[in-house]
């Protein structure tokens, strides 16, 4: 598996071309879709409406694990404490 619940993940492949490059929050397993398609599917949420494969728009949907790659970096819950200095 590429992702796990709580990850931020970028869509790297999709039948809906406009969703490639969109960052999604992985909410959890989509058991119904996983059983139906025979591979891991996730419930995901984006910060803006994205197009579903049926043409509708929503902020929540499903995505195959193999179409997602986790975004590296600090977990969402961590605070960044580095000071940023303004240019003189």
Buried (B, 14 or more C-beta within 10 A) or exposed (E): EBBEEEBBBBBEEBEBEEBEEBEBBBBEBBEEBBEEEEEBBBBBEBEEEBBBEEEEEEEBBBBBBBBBBBEEEEEEEEEEEEEEEEEE
